[in-house]
Amino acid sequence: MNPLLLTHFTATSCAGSGLDATLAALRDARGGLAPCTFENVALKTFAGRVAGVEDAPVRDALAAFDCRNNRLAQMALEADGFAQRVKDAIARYGAARVGVFMGTSTAGILETELAYQRRDPQTGALPADFNYATTHNPYSLAAFVRAHFAVRGPAVSVSSACSSGAKVFGSARRMLETGLIDAAIVGGVDTLCLTTLYGFNSLELLSPGPCKPFDVNRDGISIGEGAAFALLERDSADASADTIRLLGIGESSDAYHMSSPHPDGLGAQLAMEQALAGAGLTARDIGYVNLHGTATPSNDAAESRALVSVFPEGVPCSSTKGATGHTLGAAGALEAVIAALALRHQIVPAGANTTEPDPALGLDYVLKTREASLDAVLSNSFGFGGTNCSLVFGLGRV
């Protein structure tokens, strides 16, 4: 594929609000997971909650979109000067030539949960102020971002479970390569709600403590919330060699099971191989892999088998979900930004909370963040139903 410029990006999660805080957390291998107290949830688990969302309503002109998901989206859009860079792109290309591609799994489902708690006791009717289209609907996120910047290009929400925030890069790339747009705002946002917390608990997938990806004692996931965005533009001759580029995208659907990966990670393997092929790179060119790494016994084992198949000589790798929690539909975008930070600052980030990597998995799992000479990195995102996506990012010198 033709490389695309990652001209700016930002991320907010329980590990930190903005790039500086996120980078500091990565360097120290720490995060923001804490005992879950969200909405009086009666579950023994840890969660990754972003502070201040409750006190940050969306701006008055967009009040119809007000919900936890769009509040977190607004917080992230306004961090790291990201909104201004988007406005600069709009000034260059025109509002009709900028597209919006958002990933989410539950969007503003919390609003529906809260609305059901306020139903009319006699009729069961939902409250009159509940607006499904602008809050709960998965498209509400894309519509909110589109309205936030008053752009008129195509707007798409992708909801493919935990690969959503990665697959938007593929959707944007196709629009850019066909010439329908000149720039794309891509990203993912997911926030805490009762459905995900109790849903994953019913699947017996929640860890009672902070999750420990790839640890010999891993025992489940920690649900987190997060938002991450990137601005994609076509590569150009005057772009700096140090500008981060999206080099390759691999997507697959193994459809092995509704909620379990193929035990040998065949779909994950195919996604990684496609991403490398699209980038014109080999396994030896990749200096770091950000693993999907949910910290469940079966998922980590399947991803490990896939990784060993694609990287038989080994590769430094880690899952950063120990720091951020599993942010579901936002995870692909959040970890894409983490991969970009690794490239920008030439570091291999450690996997927080993991202390004893499972020797049976055969990985070069990083326990302490270290400096490294990186030209290209790979980020994995895999979701329920076998929806897999791998992204390769690199510097211009690759």
C-alpha positions as CSV (number, residue, x, y, z in Angstrom):
1,M,0.0,0.0,0.0
2,N,1.0,3.6,-0.4
3,P,2.2,5.0,3.0
4,L,0.0,7.5,4.8
5,L,1.3,10.3,7.1
6,L,0.2,10.1,10.7
7,T,0.5,13.9,11.0
8,H,-0.8,14.2,14.5
9,F,-2.3,12.0,17.3
10,T,-3.5,12.1,20.8
11,A,-4.7,9.6,23.5
12,T,-6.5,9.7,26.8
13,S,-7.1,6.8,29.1
14,C,-6.8,5.9,32.8
15,A,-3.0,5.7,32.2
16,G,-3.0,9.4,31.4
17,S,-4.7,12.3,29.7
18,G,-2.7,13.4,26.7
19,L,0.6,12.2,25.2
20,D,3.0,13.4,27.9
21,A,1.1,11.6,30.6
22,T,0.6,8.5,28.5
23,L,4.3,8.4,27.7
24,A,5.3,8.9,31.3
25,A,3.1,5.9,32.3
26,L,4.6,3.8,29.6
27,R,8.2,4.7,30.7
28,D,7.3,3.7,34.3
29,A,5.3,0.6,33.4
30,R,2.4,1.9,35.4
31,G,-1.3,2.6,34.8
32,G,-4.6,3.7,36.3
33,L,-6.4,0.5,37.0
34,A,-8.2,0.6,40.4
35,P,-11.0,-1.3,42.2
36,C,-14.2,-0.8,40.2
37,T,-16.7,1.7,41.8
38,F,-18.5,2.7,38.6
39,E,-22.2,3.3,39.0
40,N,-22.3,1.2,42.2
41,V,-21.2,-1.9,40.3
42,A,-21.2,-4.9,42.6
43,L,-18.4,-6.8,41.1
44,K,-14.9,-7.7,42.4
45,T,-12.8,-6.4,39.6
46,F,-10.5,-3.6,38.6
47,A,-11.4,-1.0,36.0
48,G,-9.7,1.8,34.1
49,R,-11.8,5.0,34.7
50,V,-10.8,8.4,33.2
51,A,-11.1,11.1,35.8
52,G,-13.2,14.2,35.1
53,V,-15.6,12.8,32.5
54,E,-18.6,13.5,34.6
55,D,-17.7,17.1,35.0
56,A,-17.0,17.8,31.3
57,P,-20.3,18.1,29.3
58,V,-20.0,18.6,25.6
59,R,-20.1,22.2,24.5
60,D,-23.6,23.9,24.4
61,A,-23.9,23.9,20.6
62,L,-23.6,20.1,20.6
63,A,-25.8,19.4,23.7
64,A,-27.9,16.8,21.8
65,F,-24.8,14.6,21.8
66,D,-24.1,14.8,25.5
67,C,-23.2,11.4,26.9
68,R,-20.2,9.8,28.6
69,N,-18.8,8.5,25.3
70,N,-18.9,11.9,23.6
71,R,-17.7,13.7,26.6
72,L,-14.5,11.6,26.6
73,A,-14.2,12.1,22.9
74,Q,-14.3,15.9,23.4
75,M,-11.7,15.7,26.2
76,A,-9.3,13.8,23.9
77,L,-10.0,16.0,20.8
78,E,-9.0,19.0,22.8
79,A,-5.7,17.5,24.1
80,D,-2.3,17.8,22.6
81,G,-3.3,20.6,20.2
82,F,-5.1,17.9,18.1
83,A,-8.2,20.0,17.3
84,Q,-6.1,22.8,15.9
85,R,-4.2,20.4,13.6
86,V,-7.5,19.2,12.3
87,K,-8.7,22.7,11.7
88,D,-5.5,23.4,9.8
89,A,-6.2,20.4,7.6
90,I,-9.7,21.6,7.0
91,A,-8.3,25.0,6.0
92,R,-6.0,23.3,3.5
93,Y,-8.4,20.9,1.9
94,G,-11.9,22.1,2.6
95,A,-14.6,20.8,4.9
96,A,-15.9,18.4,2.3
97,R,-12.6,16.7,1.8
98,V,-12.0,15.6,5.4
99,G,-13.6,12.3,6.5
100,V,-14.3,10.9,9.9
101,F,-13.8,7.2,10.8
102,M,-14.6,6.2,14.4
103,G,-14.4,2.9,16.2
104,T,-16.5,2.0,19.2
105,S,-18.2,-1.1,20.6
106,T,-20.8,0.2,23.0
107,A,-20.9,3.9,22.1
108,G,-23.3,5.7,24.5
109,I,-25.1,2.6,25.8
110,L,-24.8,4.0,29.3
111,E,-27.4,6.7,28.4
112,T,-29.8,3.9,27.6
113,E,-29.0,2.1,30.8
114,L,-29.7,5.3,32.7
115,A,-32.8,6.0,30.7
116,Y,-34.3,2.6,31.6
117,Q,-33.7,3.4,35.3
118,R,-35.9,6.5,34.8
119,R,-38.8,4.8,32.9
120,D,-42.3,6.0,33.7
121,P,-43.5,3.6,36.5
122,Q,-47.0,3.4,35.0
123,T,-46.4,3.1,31.3
124,G,-42.8,2.0,31.1
125,A,-42.1,4.8,28.7
126,L,-38.5,6.1,28.4
127,P,-37.9,9.7,29.5
128,A,-38.6,12.3,26.9
129,D,-35.1,13.7,27.1
130,F,-33.5,10.4,26.0
131,N,-32.1,10.6,22.5
132,Y,-30.9,7.3,21.2
133,A,-29.7,8.5,17.8
134,T,-27.2,11.1,19.2
135,T,-26.0,9.1,22.2
136,H,-26.4,5.2,22.2
137,N,-26.3,4.7,18.4
138,P,-22.8,3.6,17.4
139,Y,-22.9,6.2,14.7
140,S,-23.4,9.0,17.3
141,L,-19.6,9.1,17.9
142,A,-18.8,9.7,14.2
143,A,-21.7,12.2,14.0
144,F,-20.4,14.0,17.1
145,V,-16.8,14.3,15.7
146,R,-18.2,15.4,12.3
147,A,-20.3,18.1,14.0
148,H,-17.5,19.1,16.3
149,F,-15.3,20.1,13.4
150,A,-18.2,21.0,11.0
151,V,-16.6,18.8,8.3
152,R,-18.8,17.5,5.4
153,G,-16.8,14.5,4.2
154,P,-17.8,10.9,4.7
155,A,-18.4,9.8,8.3
156,V,-18.3,6.2,9.4
157,S,-18.6,4.3,12.6
158,V,-17.0,0.8,12.8
159,S,-18.3,-1.5,15.5
160,S,-16.4,-4.8,15.1
161,A,-15.8,-5.4,18.8
162,C,-12.3,-5.0,20.0
163,S,-10.8,-4.5,16.6
164,S,-13.0,-1.4,15.9
165,G,-10.4,1.3,16.7
166,A,-7.8,-0.4,14.4
167,K,-10.1,-1.2,11.5
168,V,-11.0,2.5,11.0
169,F,-7.4,3.0,9.7
170,G,-8.3,0.5,6.9
171,S,-11.6,2.3,6.1
172,A,-9.9,5.7,6.0
173,R,-7.1,4.3,3.8
174,R,-9.6,3.1,1.2
175,M,-11.3,6.5,1.0
176,L,-7.9,8.3,0.7
177,E,-6.6,6.0,-2.0
178,T,-9.7,6.3,-4.1
179,G,-9.4,10.1,-3.9
180,L,-12.7,10.7,-2.2
181,I,-11.0,12.6,0.6
182,D,-7.7,14.3,1.3
183,A,-7.5,13.8,5.1
184,A,-9.1,11.6,7.6
185,I,-9.8,11.9,11.3
186,V,-9.5,8.3,12.7
187,G,-9.9,7.1,16.2
188,G,-11.8,5.1,18.8
189,V,-13.7,5.9,21.9
190,D,-15.3,3.5,24.4
191,T,-16.5,4.3,28.0
192,L,-17.5,2.3,31.0
193,C,-21.1,1.0,31.2
194,L,-23.0,-1.7,33.0
195,T,-23.5,-3.8,29.9
196,T,-19.8,-4.4,29.4
197,L,-18.9,-4.9,33.0
198,Y,-21.7,-7.4,33.8
199,G,-21.5,-8.9,30.3
200,F,-17.8,-9.8,30.6
201,N,-18.4,-11.0,34.1
202,S,-21.1,-13.4,32.8
203,L,-18.5,-14.8,30.4
204,E,-16.2,-15.3,33.5
205,L,-13.5,-13.2,31.8
206,L,-13.0,-10.4,34.5
207,S,-9.9,-10.5,36.6
208,P,-10.5,-9.8,40.3
209,G,-7.3,-7.7,40.3
210,P,-5.4,-5.6,37.8
211,C,-5.0,-7.7,34.6
212,K,-1.6,-9.4,33.9
213,P,-1.2,-10.0,30.2
214,F,0.9,-13.1,29.2
215,D,1.7,-13.7,32.9
216,V,1.8,-17.3,34.0
217,N,-0.9,-16.3,36.6
218,R,-3.1,-14.3,34.2
219,D,-6.7,-14.7,35.1
220,G,-8.8,-12.3,33.0
221,I,-9.3,-8.8,31.7
222,S,-9.7,-5.4,33.3
223,I,-12.2,-3.2,31.5
224,G,-11.0,0.3,30.8
225,E,-12.2,3.4,28.9
226,G,-10.3,5.5,26.5
227,A,-10.2,7.8,23.5
228,A,-7.5,8.1,20.9
229,F,-7.4,10.0,17.6
230,A,-5.0,10.4,14.6
231,L,-5.0,12.6,11.6
232,L,-4.1,10.8,8.4
233,E,-3.0,12.4,5.2
234,R,-1.3,11.2,2.0
235,D,2.5,10.9,2.0
236,S,4.3,13.7,0.3
237,A,7.9,14.4,-0.9
238,D,8.4,17.2,1.5
239,A,7.4,15.2,4.6
240,S,10.2,14.7,7.1
241,A,11.9,11.3,7.4
242,D,11.0,11.4,11.1
243,T,7.3,11.7,10.4
244,I,5.4,8.6,11.4
245,R,3.7,6.7,8.6
246,L,1.1,4.1,8.4
247,L,2.8,1.5,6.2
248,G,0.6,-1.6,6.2
249,I,-2.8,-2.9,7.2
250,G,-3.9,-6.5,7.6
251,E,-7.5,-7.5,8.2
252,S,-8.9,-11.0,8.5
253,S,-12.1,-12.7,9.8
254,D,-11.6,-16.3,10.9
255,A,-15.1,-16.6,12.3
256,Y,-14.0,-19.5,14.5
257,H,-16.3,-18.7,17.4
258,M,-18.5,-15.9,18.6
259,S,-16.2,-15.0,21.5
260,S,-13.1,-17.2,21.3
261,P,-10.2,-16.9,18.9
262,H,-9.0,-19.7,16.8
263,P,-6.8,-21.7,19.2
264,D,-3.8,-21.5,16.9
265,G,-4.4,-17.9,16.1
266,L,-4.8,-18.5,12.4
267,G,-6.8,-15.3,11.8
268,A,-4.3,-13.2,13.8
269,Q,-1.5,-14.7,11.9
270,L,-3.1,-13.9,8.6
271,A,-3.7,-10.2,9.7
272,M,0.0,-9.8,10.7
273,E,1.2,-11.4,7.5
274,Q,-1.0,-9.1,5.4
275,A,0.1,-6.0,7.3
276,L,3.8,-6.9,6.7
277,A,3.1,-7.6,3.0
278,G,1.3,-4.4,2.5
279,A,4.2,-2.5,4.1
280,G,6.7,-4.3,1.9
281,L,8.5,-5.5,5.1
282,T,9.6,-8.7,6.6
283,A,9.4,-9.9,10.2
284,R,13.0,-8.8,10.8
285,D,12.1,-5.2,10.0
286,I,9.8,-5.0,13.0
287,G,11.5,-3.8,16.2
288,Y,8.4,-4.0,18.5
289,V,5.0,-5.6,18.6
290,N,2.2,-4.1,20.7
291,L,0.2,-7.2,21.4
292,H,-3.6,-7.4,21.7
293,G,-2.9,-9.2,25.0
294,T,-6.2,-9.3,26.9
295,A,-4.8,-11.3,29.8
296,T,-7.2,-14.2,29.4
297,P,-5.6,-17.7,29.3
298,S,-6.9,-18.7,25.8
299,N,-6.6,-15.3,24.0
300,D,-2.9,-14.8,25.1
301,A,-2.0,-18.3,24.2
302,A,-3.6,-18.1,20.7
303,E,-1.9,-14.7,20.0
304,S,1.4,-16.2,21.1
305,R,1.1,-19.1,18.7
306,A,0.3,-16.6,15.9
307,L,3.2,-14.4,16.8
308,V,5.7,-17.2,16.9
309,S,4.5,-18.3,13.5
310,V,5.1,-14.9,12.0
311,F,8.2,-14.0,14.0
312,P,10.1,-17.4,14.3
313,E,13.3,-15.6,15.4
314,G,11.4,-13.6,18.1
315,V,10.6,-10.0,18.5
316,P,10.3,-7.7,21.6
317,C,6.7,-7.4,22.5
318,S,4.3,-6.4,25.2
319,S,0.6,-5.7,26.0
320,T,-0.1,-2.2,27.3
321,K,-3.5,-3.3,28.6
322,G,-2.0,-3.8,32.0
323,A,-1.7,0.0,32.1
324,T,-4.8,1.1,30.3
325,G,-7.2,-1.8,30.8
326,H,-9.0,-3.3,27.8
327,T,-10.6,-0.3,26.2
328,L,-12.6,-2.5,23.8
329,G,-13.7,-0.5,20.7
330,A,-11.0,2.2,21.5
331,A,-8.2,-0.3,22.1
332,G,-7.0,-0.4,18.4
333,A,-6.7,3.4,18.2
334,L,-5.2,3.8,21.7
335,E,-2.6,1.1,21.0
336,A,-1.9,2.6,17.5
337,V,-1.0,5.8,19.3
338,I,1.1,3.9,21.8
339,A,2.9,2.3,18.9
340,A,3.5,5.8,17.3
341,L,4.8,7.0,20.7
342,A,7.2,4.1,20.8
343,L,8.5,5.1,17.3
344,R,8.7,8.8,18.1
345,H,10.6,8.3,21.4
346,Q,12.5,5.2,20.3
347,I,11.4,3.0,23.2
348,V,10.0,-0.5,23.7
349,P,7.3,-0.1,26.3
350,A,7.0,-2.7,29.1
351,G,3.9,-4.6,30.0
352,A,2.6,-3.2,33.3
353,N,1.5,-5.7,36.0
354,T,3.2,-8.7,34.3
355,T,5.9,-10.0,36.5
356,E,6.4,-13.6,35.4
357,P,5.8,-14.1,31.6
358,D,4.4,-17.5,30.9
359,P,7.4,-19.6,29.6
360,A,5.1,-21.9,27.7
361,L,4.2,-19.0,25.3
362,G,7.7,-18.5,24.1
363,L,7.7,-14.7,23.7
364,D,10.4,-12.1,24.1
365,Y,8.1,-10.2,26.6
366,V,9.4,-6.9,27.8
367,L,9.1,-6.3,31.5
368,K,11.0,-3.0,31.7
369,T,10.7,-0.1,29.3
370,R,14.0,0.4,27.4
371,E,15.4,2.5,24.6
372,A,15.8,0.9,21.2
373,S,16.5,1.8,17.6
374,L,13.1,1.4,15.9
375,D,12.2,1.8,12.3
376,A,8.9,0.0,12.2
377,V,6.5,-1.4,14.8
378,L,3.3,-3.5,14.6
379,S,0.1,-3.2,16.6
380,N,-2.4,-6.0,17.0
381,S,-6.2,-5.7,17.6
382,F,-8.5,-8.8,17.7
383,G,-12.2,-8.9,18.4
384,F,-15.1,-11.2,19.1
385,G,-16.2,-13.2,16.0
386,G,-12.6,-13.4,14.7
387,T,-12.4,-9.8,13.5
388,N,-8.7,-9.2,13.3
389,C,-6.6,-6.2,12.4
390,S,-2.8,-5.5,12.4
391,L,-1.2,-2.2,11.7
392,V,2.4,-1.4,10.7
393,F,3.8,2.0,11.5
394,G,7.2,3.2,10.5
395,L,9.5,6.2,9.9
396,G,10.3,7.6,6.5
397,R,13.7,6.0,6.5
398,V,12.2,2.5,6.3
